[in-house]
């Protein structure tokens, strides 16, 4: 049994959680607020960031979502998630980086700061200018997601992969925070609906963060 230290609105935690579920890796979830800086958590990951995965006895400690998922791709042969062939694997890695770096910097971290952090931690009003910038940016990212889906079945290529998992992890957090208008993105909506229907994803839809209520459509498969 592995133990996953995670924060429910951390997209990187969600990425690892979804991938481990897809690979049927037995996992115990341990909620962690990384901003609290618990000594026991810092002993596991001095960077103080989620996610962290440990063995039950904590003799194995894995930190950073990319490193964690590479470890399980190498050690758990069932349900491979990196695509087939070197070209597709390179494309899967590129799409993962797009969402982990570009999408998160331009959309995710802003909404987490303005709609989560300021609301339940600092009790400050959100910066409306930053929120407008994030809403504009998410439109461009969904356009790009739909461009990819116009040319292939899944985001990374012909098969469901970590590219879809990473994208869905980031999109789901932004969706929880009310950052997506799905009305003008039918293709992205169809893709996300298919992801939400997967058994690995359904538990996420039932979870709530205290003080933050998601939009009514958040947990609906047909939205």
C-alpha positions as CSV (number, residue, x, y, z in Angstrom):
1,X,0.0,0.0,0.0
2,X,1.3,3.4,-1.0
3,X,0.5,6.7,0.8
4,X,-0.2,9.9,-1.2
5,X,0.1,13.2,0.6
6,X,-2.0,15.5,-1.4
7,X,-4.1,18.7,-1.3
8,X,-7.4,18.3,-3.0
9,X,-7.1,21.5,-5.1
10,X,-3.5,20.9,-6.1
11,X,-3.6,19.9,-9.8
12,X,-0.3,18.1,-9.4
13,X,-1.7,16.0,-6.6
14,X,-4.7,15.2,-8.8
15,X,-2.5,14.2,-11.7
16,X,-0.7,11.6,-9.5
17,X,-3.9,10.4,-7.8
18,X,-5.7,9.9,-11.2
19,X,-2.7,8.1,-12.7
20,X,-2.3,5.7,-9.7
21,X,-6.0,4.9,-9.9
22,X,-5.7,4.2,-13.6
23,X,-2.8,1.8,-12.9
24,X,-4.8,0.2,-10.0
25,X,-2.0,1.0,-7.5
26,X,-3.4,0.6,-4.0
27,X,-3.2,4.1,-2.4
28,X,-4.0,5.6,0.9
29,X,-4.9,9.4,0.7
30,X,-3.5,11.7,3.3
31,X,-4.7,15.3,3.2
32,X,-2.0,17.9,3.5
33,X,-2.0,21.7,3.6
34,X,1.5,22.4,2.3
35,X,1.4,26.1,3.4
36,X,1.3,24.9,7.1
37,X,4.8,23.6,6.8
38,X,4.4,20.7,9.1
39,X,7.8,19.4,10.3
40,X,6.8,15.8,9.5
41,X,5.9,16.7,5.9
42,X,9.0,18.8,5.4
43,X,11.0,15.8,6.5
44,X,9.5,13.9,3.6
45,X,9.9,16.7,1.0
46,X,12.0,19.7,2.1
47,X,10.4,21.7,-0.8
48,X,7.2,21.6,1.2
49,X,5.1,20.9,-1.9
50,X,2.4,18.3,-2.7
51,X,2.3,15.6,-3.9
52,X,4.5,13.2,-2.0
53,X,4.2,9.4,-2.3
54,X,5.6,7.1,0.3
55,X,5.6,3.4,1.0
56,X,3.6,2.4,4.1
57,X,6.8,2.3,6.1
58,X,8.1,5.5,4.5
59,X,11.4,3.8,3.6
60,X,10.6,4.9,0.0
61,X,9.7,8.6,-0.5
62,X,8.9,10.1,-3.9
63,X,8.3,13.8,-4.5
64,X,7.4,15.9,-7.6
65,X,4.5,14.7,-9.8
66,X,6.7,14.0,-12.9
67,X,9.2,12.0,-10.9
68,X,6.5,10.1,-9.1
69,X,4.7,9.1,-12.3
70,X,7.9,8.1,-14.1
71,X,8.7,5.8,-11.2
72,X,5.3,4.0,-11.5
73,X,5.5,3.9,-15.3
74,X,8.8,2.0,-14.9
75,X,7.7,-0.3,-12.1
76,X,4.0,-1.0,-12.8
77,X,3.7,-2.5,-16.3
78,X,-0.1,-2.7,-16.3
79,X,-2.0,0.1,-18.0
80,X,0.9,2.0,-19.5
81,X,0.1,5.7,-19.8
82,X,3.0,7.2,-21.8
83,X,1.7,6.3,-25.3
84,X,3.2,3.9,-27.8
85,X,6.5,4.6,-29.6
86,X,9.1,7.3,-29.0
87,X,7.4,10.0,-31.0
88,X,4.1,9.6,-29.2
89,X,5.8,9.5,-25.8
90,X,7.6,12.7,-26.7
91,X,4.3,14.3,-27.6
92,X,2.7,13.1,-24.3
93,X,5.6,14.7,-22.4
94,X,5.2,17.9,-24.3
95,X,1.5,18.2,-23.6
96,X,2.1,17.4,-19.9
97,X,4.6,20.2,-19.8
98,X,2.2,22.6,-21.5
99,X,-0.4,22.1,-18.8
100,X,2.0,21.7,-15.8
101,X,3.9,24.9,-16.8
102,X,2.0,27.2,-19.2
103,X,-1.6,26.5,-18.2
104,X,-0.8,26.5,-14.5
105,X,1.2,29.7,-14.7
106,X,-1.3,31.6,-16.8
107,X,-4.6,30.2,-15.3
108,X,-4.4,27.7,-12.4
109,X,-2.1,29.5,-10.0
110,X,-4.0,32.8,-10.5
111,X,-7.3,31.2,-9.7
112,X,-5.9,29.3,-6.7
113,X,-4.5,32.5,-5.3
114,X,-7.5,34.8,-6.0
115,X,-10.4,32.4,-5.4
116,X,-8.9,30.0,-2.8
117,X,-6.0,31.5,-1.0
118,X,-7.4,35.0,-0.6
119,X,-10.9,33.7,0.3
120,X,-10.1,31.1,2.9
121,X,-6.6,31.9,4.1
122,X,-5.9,35.7,3.9
123,X,-9.6,36.8,3.8
124,X,-8.7,39.4,1.2
125,X,-10.8,40.3,-1.9
126,X,-9.6,38.9,-5.2
127,X,-7.7,41.0,-7.7
128,X,-10.2,41.4,-10.5
129,X,-7.6,42.4,-13.0
130,X,-5.7,39.1,-12.5
131,X,-9.0,37.2,-12.7
132,X,-9.8,38.8,-16.1
133,X,-6.4,37.9,-17.4
134,X,-6.9,34.3,-16.2
135,X,-10.3,34.0,-17.9
136,X,-8.9,35.4,-21.1
137,X,-6.0,32.9,-20.9
138,X,-8.2,29.9,-20.3
139,X,-10.1,30.6,-23.5
140,X,-6.9,30.3,-25.5
141,X,-5.9,27.1,-23.7
142,X,-9.3,25.5,-24.5
143,X,-8.9,26.6,-28.1
144,X,-5.6,24.8,-28.2
145,X,-7.0,21.7,-26.5
146,X,-9.7,21.6,-29.2
147,X,-7.1,22.1,-31.9
148,X,-5.3,19.0,-30.6
149,X,-8.5,17.0,-30.5
150,X,-9.3,18.0,-34.1
151,X,-6.2,16.2,-35.2
152,X,-6.1,13.1,-32.9
153,X,-8.4,11.0,-30.7
154,X,-6.7,11.9,-27.4
155,X,-4.5,14.8,-26.4
156,X,-1.2,12.9,-26.7
157,X,-2.1,10.8,-29.7
158,X,-4.2,7.7,-30.5
159,X,-4.5,6.4,-26.9
160,X,-5.6,7.8,-23.5
161,X,-2.4,8.8,-21.7
162,X,-0.8,11.0,-19.0
163,X,-1.3,13.9,-21.3
164,X,-5.1,13.6,-20.8
165,X,-4.6,13.0,-17.1
166,X,-2.4,16.0,-16.6
167,X,-4.8,18.3,-18.6
168,X,-7.9,17.0,-16.8
169,X,-6.2,17.5,-13.4
170,X,-5.5,21.1,-14.2
171,X,-8.8,21.8,-15.9
172,X,-10.8,20.2,-13.1
173,X,-9.2,22.5,-10.5
174,X,-10.0,25.6,-12.6
175,X,-13.5,24.2,-13.2
176,X,-14.0,23.8,-9.4
177,X,-13.0,27.4,-9.0
178,X,-15.5,28.6,-11.5
179,X,-13.0,29.5,-14.1
180,X,-14.4,27.9,-17.2
181,X,-17.3,28.8,-19.5
182,X,-18.1,25.6,-21.4
183,X,-20.7,27.0,-23.7
184,X,-18.4,27.8,-26.5
185,X,-16.1,24.8,-26.2
186,X,-18.1,21.8,-27.3
187,X,-15.2,19.6,-28.3
188,X,-13.3,20.3,-25.1
189,X,-16.5,19.6,-23.2
190,X,-17.0,16.2,-24.9
191,X,-13.4,15.3,-24.0
192,X,-13.7,16.4,-20.4
193,X,-17.1,14.6,-20.0
194,X,-15.4,11.4,-21.2
195,X,-12.6,11.9,-18.6
196,X,-15.1,12.6,-15.8
197,X,-16.9,9.4,-16.7
198,X,-13.8,7.3,-15.9
199,X,-13.9,5.3,-12.6
200,X,-10.6,6.9,-11.6
201,X,-12.1,10.4,-11.8
202,X,-15.5,10.0,-10.2
203,X,-14.3,10.2,-6.5
204,X,-12.8,13.6,-7.2
205,X,-16.2,14.9,-8.2
206,X,-17.7,14.2,-4.8
207,X,-15.1,16.0,-2.8
208,X,-15.4,19.6,-1.5
209,X,-13.1,22.1,0.0
210,X,-14.4,23.8,3.1
211,X,-15.4,27.4,2.3
212,X,-15.4,26.9,-1.5
213,X,-18.5,25.7,-3.3
214,X,-18.0,24.6,-7.0
215,X,-20.4,25.5,-9.8
216,X,-23.5,23.3,-10.1
217,X,-22.2,21.6,-13.2
218,X,-18.9,20.5,-11.6
219,X,-19.9,17.0,-10.5
220,X,-22.3,16.3,-13.5
221,X,-21.2,14.0,-16.2
222,X,-23.7,15.5,-18.6
223,X,-23.1,19.3,-18.2
